[in-house]
Amino acid sequence: MGSPKGFGIPPLALVGLAAVIQRALPGRAATRSRTAVAGLLAGASAWLLGTSVSKFRKSETTVNPIGPAEATSLVVDGPNRVSRNPMYVGMAGMLTAHAVFRGSWLASVPAGAFVLLIDRAQIPAEEAALRARFGSAYEEYRSRVPRWLGPTRR
């Protein structure tokens, strides 16, 4: 079964590119409060990303966003109870933490661009592959859990 095409650039590469762009933009000297807020946000984001990857590994299914059709199981527990895309939430959170640390509203633009590209190109391609692979089980999950974050629907 072929996999629908997303943006064409692996999401982790997009995160790296966004971080490089953030670093190139002007920022302000670090302060204790910004460093603390950025550190908490980065830590929570890394935990979310890592926990989600761990759940996928324990389920013995792929974490490859370019090959969602290769998924062998639908992961619906752990962070996936509150977001259908906790790995992307974690990546976006880390970019947001970097913008906070840099003390620059301009540095939040690459984070927003990442979210927009992932939301409009990558996630729809993954959702189409998961819908084709898991059918009604995926549709039930999709109807109950938000794409990013927000209240779950019962």
Secondary structure as GFF3:
##gff-version 3
##sequence-region A 1 154
A	DSSP	alpha_helix	11	24	.	.	.	ID=ss1
A	DSSP	alpha_helix	32	58	.	.	.	ID=ss2
A	DSSP	three_ten_helix	68	70	.	.	.	ID=ss3
A	DSSP	three_ten_helix	78	81	.	.	.	ID=ss4
A	DSSP	alpha_helix	86	102	.	.	.	ID=ss5
A	DSSP	alpha_helix	108	117	.	.	.	ID=ss6
A	DSSP	pi_helix	118	122	.	.	.	ID=ss7
A	DSSP	alpha_helix	123	134	.	.	.	ID=ss8
A	DSSP	alpha_helix	136	144	.	.	.	ID=ss9
###
